[in-house]
Amino acid sequence: MDTNALYFEYKPLLSSLAYKMLGSRADAEDIVQDVFAELETKRF
């Protein structure tokens, strides 16, 4: 699984959803980065 490709493809969508949920662009960006950092450490 190419995490970098997934990150660049889905980051705008996930950031938008997280922003709508949290109301903070900075928090939304942090959450999306945390999710992909966690995904990078997992090997499926």
Sequence and secondary structure as in RCSB ss.txt:
>XXXX:A:sequence
MDTNALYFEYKPLLSSLAYKMLGSRADAEDIVQDVFAELETKRF
>XXXX:A:secstr
  HHHHHHHHHHHHHHHHHHHHS HHHHHHHHHHHHHHHHH   
